[in-house]
Amino acid sequence: MPLTLRHMRESDIGDVVHIERRVFTNPWPTYSFHHEVSISNCSFMVALVAPPRVVPAIHRPRWRFLWRQRGNGGERVVGYGGLWVVADEGHISSIATHPDQRGNGYGELLLCAMLHQALRQSAGYAVLEVRRTNHIAQALYIKYGFAIVDTKRGYYADGEDGYLMRLDLNDAARHAITTRWGAIRERVHFTDAYTTTPHPRLNR
Ligand SMILES: CC(C)(COP(=O)(O)OP(=O)(O)OC[C@H]1O[C@@H](n2cnc3c(N)ncnc32)[C@H](O)[C@@H]1OP(=O)(O)O)[C@@H](O)C(=O)NCCC(=O)NCCS
């Protein structure tokens, strides 16, 4: 399935919130995504989208009507992520793939794309928070060289501890990210309009 990686749009937010509510205990509210996409001056939200479903001709008018209403032309978000770049810090604020699309390499693609973007924006290091029990996400971050640098007691609303993880974006990390990005591009068929084009609003 040919995918597109691009800056998140307002029209993606319906799908994004749907995934968010399925996968997180304390999901971000819709207005947070609106803020990140349309107001923030440091946010580089990313969406990985699949093309519209192929539907039998007889059902097409109905689907076209629905797609017009949603304003997304039928594209479906399969994963997304959030990156803030403030001064020389790249902060991974969010990352998730659709529960039906796990294990396809999309989570890694999104993380690597955001690290690529952080480098592009001249960040010197990347940080993120992750639940103590979220071993799957931790495995992904460790694969990219993130290390636990602090424990935030009761960081999450339900009282669970969070780990602060950090990756220095030095020459070795830059090389590793570039190499991994190349390997992902060979493995997953997608068009990249996220790391190759400036942010549509911030123009950088
Ligand atoms: C974390 C998440 C984004 C990974 O997405 P994914 O598309 O399934 O991941 P990928 O297929 O790209 O796998 C990338 C790496 O993640 C880790 N991983 C993925 N699934 C795993 C599993 N079931 N067990 C252990 N590690 C796993 C591995 O390191 C894997 O690399 P490998 O294939 O070389 O072993 C996804 O599980 C998710 O959306 N989780 C819910 C939201 C969440 O917890 N976000 C993180 C908040 S801090």
The ligand as an SDF file (V2000), in Angstrom:
LIG
                    3D

 48 50  0  0  0  0  0  0  0  0999 V2000
    5.2740    2.0240   20.1920 C   0  0  0  0  0  0  0  0  0  0  0  0
    4.6050    1.8710   18.8390 C   0  0  0  0  0  0  0  0  0  0  0  0
    4.4920    3.2460   18.1860 C   0  0  0  0  0  0  0  0  0  0  0  0
    5.4640    0.9560   17.9430 C   0  0  0  0  0  0  0  0  0  0  0  0
    4.8520    0.9400   16.6740 O   0  0  0  0  0  0  0  0  0  0  0  0
    4.9540   -0.3110   15.6550 P   0  0  0  0  0  0  0  0  0  0  0  0
    4.4930    0.2340   14.3340 O   0  0  0  0  0  0  0  0  0  0  0  0
    4.2650   -1.4910   16.1620 O   0  0  0  0  0  0  0  0  0  0  0  0
    6.5170   -0.5830   15.7000 O   0  0  0  0  0  0  0  0  0  0  0  0
    7.4850   -1.1360   14.5510 P   0  0  0  0  0  0  0  0  0  0  0  0
    6.8240   -2.2300   13.8010 O   0  0  0  0  0  0  0  0  0  0  0  0
    7.9960    0.0110   13.7620 O   0  0  0  0  0  0  0  0  0  0  0  0
    8.6750   -1.7480   15.4350 O   0  0  0  0  0  0  0  0  0  0  0  0
    9.7860   -0.9250   15.7640 C   0  0  0  0  0  0  0  0  0  0  0  0
   10.4610   -1.4220   17.0180 C   0  0  0  0  0  0  0  0  0  0  0  0
    9.5770   -1.2940   18.1430 O   0  0  0  0  0  0  0  0  0  0  0  0
    9.8410   -2.3700   19.0590 C   0  0  0  0  0  0  0  0  0  0  0  0
    8.6700   -3.2560   19.0920 N   0  0  0  0  0  0  0  0  0  0  0  0
    7.5720   -3.2120   18.2910 C   0  0  0  0  0  0  0  0  0  0  0  0
    6.6880   -4.1730   18.6710 N   0  0  0  0  0  0  0  0  0  0  0  0
    7.2540   -4.8210   19.7110 C   0  0  0  0  0  0  0  0  0  0  0  0
    6.8300   -5.9040   20.5410 C   0  0  0  0  0  0  0  0  0  0  0  0
    5.6370   -6.4920   20.3630 N   0  0  0  0  0  0  0  0  0  0  0  0
    7.6440   -6.3040   21.5420 N   0  0  0  0  0  0  0  0  0  0  0  0
    8.8440   -5.6850   21.7670 C   0  0  0  0  0  0  0  0  0  0  0  0
    9.3080   -4.6600   20.9900 N   0  0  0  0  0  0  0  0  0  0  0  0
    8.5100   -4.2360   19.9810 C   0  0  0  0  0  0  0  0  0  0  0  0
   11.0360   -3.1180   18.4950 C   0  0  0  0  0  0  0  0  0  0  0  0
   12.1950   -2.4840   18.9570 O   0  0  0  0  0  0  0  0  0  0  0  0
   10.8750   -2.8510   16.9970 C   0  0  0  0  0  0  0  0  0  0  0  0
   12.0780   -2.9910   16.3000 O   0  0  0  0  0  0  0  0  0  0  0  0
   12.4580   -4.4460   15.6540 P   0  0  0  0  0  0  0  0  0  0  0  0
   11.3750   -4.7040   14.6400 O   0  0  0  0  0  0  0  0  0  0  0  0
   13.7990   -4.2430   15.0590 O   0  0  0  0  0  0  0  0  0  0  0  0
   12.4130   -5.4400   16.7920 O   0  0  0  0  0  0  0  0  0  0  0  0
    3.2040    1.2100   18.9600 C   0  0  0  0  0  0  0  0  0  0  0  0
    3.3370    0.0310   19.7120 O   0  0  0  0  0  0  0  0  0  0  0  0
    2.1370    2.1010   19.5950 C   0  0  0  0  0  0  0  0  0  0  0  0
    1.4840    2.8970   18.9170 O   0  0  0  0  0  0  0  0  0  0  0  0
    1.9370    1.9210   20.8960 N   0  0  0  0  0  0  0  0  0  0  0  0
    0.8580    2.6690   21.6180 C   0  0  0  0  0  0  0  0  0  0  0  0
    1.2190    4.0950   21.7900 C   0  0  0  0  0  0  0  0  0  0  0  0
    2.4990    4.2420   22.6160 C   0  0  0  0  0  0  0  0  0  0  0  0
    2.7120    3.5280   23.5800 O   0  0  0  0  0  0  0  0  0  0  0  0
    3.3170    5.2220   22.2240 N   0  0  0  0  0  0  0  0  0  0  0  0
    4.5450    5.5150   22.9310 C   0  0  0  0  0  0  0  0  0  0  0  0
    4.3030    6.5620   23.9530 C   0  0  0  0  0  0  0  0  0  0  0  0
    5.7890    6.9560   24.8460 S   0  0  0  0  0  0  0  0  0  0  0  0
  1  2  1  0
  2  3  1  0
  2  4  1  0
  2 36  1  0
  4  5  1  0
  5  6  1  0
  6  7  2  0
  6  8  1  0
  6  9  1  0
  9 10  1  0
 10 11  2  0
 10 12  1  0
 10 13  1  0
 13 14  1  0
 14 15  1  0
 15 16  1  0
 15 30  1  0
 16 17  1  0
 17 18  1  0
 17 28  1  0
 18 19  1  0
 18 27  1  0
 19 20  2  0
 20 21  1  0
 21 22  1  0
 21 27  2  0
 22 23  1  0
 22 24  2  0
 24 25  1  0
 25 26  2  0
 26 27  1  0
 28 29  1  0
 28 30  1  0
 30 31  1  0
 31 32  1  0
 32 33  2  0
 32 34  1  0
 32 35  1  0
 36 37  1  0
 36 38  1  0
 38 39  2  0
 38 40  1  0
 40 41  1  0
 41 42  1  0
 42 43  1  0
 43 44  2  0
 43 45  1  0
 45 46  1  0
 46 47  1  0
 47 48  1  0
M  END
$$$$
